[in-house]
Amino acid sequence: MRFFIISGAVNAFIAVALGAFGAHALDGKLSDHYAAVWDTAVQYQMFHALGLIAIGILMSSSLIGPVTQLSRAGYLMLAGIVFFAGSLYVLCLTGVGVLGAITPIGGVLFLAAWVMVILATLKHV
């Protein structure tokens, strides 16, 4: 529970910092395409940072509790942030197009995480 709330808060902090970095330090240095890709990475990192916090809260014994599905969801979501947002950040900074092939792995991890949240809810609520 604590791990996922802290991981979510750290990722939210990083998303805000990278959003500001993209808006200020990278302003005019990225093409319009890569600036939009950067924004997508920031948005998905923030959405899933909040998802991690929600998972941590759901793991409270007064809600769903520390069930396996929620734990898996949290780890999948954290990995999704690394693969999805991380690959997009590196892609924007380096222009190495092959990194775009890694991004869908993160998307699949996000989808699997949300399925785990659904399963936890169906099974335990």
Secondary structure, 3 states (H helix, E strand, C coil): CHHHHHHHHHHHHHHHHHHHHHHHCCCCCCCHHHHHHHHHHHHHHHHHHHHHHHHHHHCCCCCCCCCHHHHHHHHHHHHHHHHHHHHHHHHHHHCCHHHHHCHHHHHHHHHHHHHHHHHHHHHHC
